[in-house]
Amino acid sequence: MAQQLYWDAIYEIVLALKARYPHETLENVSLGEIFQWTIALPSFADDPELANDEILAAIYQEWFEEINPV
């Protein structure tokens, strides 16, 4: 069974999103889409009500940095 994901596991969420959406460049992705995609992950087990813009922005930033290394 896959590890369950919670909002505080930003990097693990990013890896799961990156695997599910490998060709996403994030140029036109909204925080709302990040939210929807995250809660749709099969291994996501946290309460969607706990999400906020800070968490979603952290996921976005980590994902952006993961696919655009310096």
Secondary structure, 3 states (H helix, E strand, C coil): CCCCECCCCHHHHHHHHHHHCCCCCCCCCCHHHHHHHHHHCCCECCCHHHCCHHHHHHHHHHHHHHHCCC
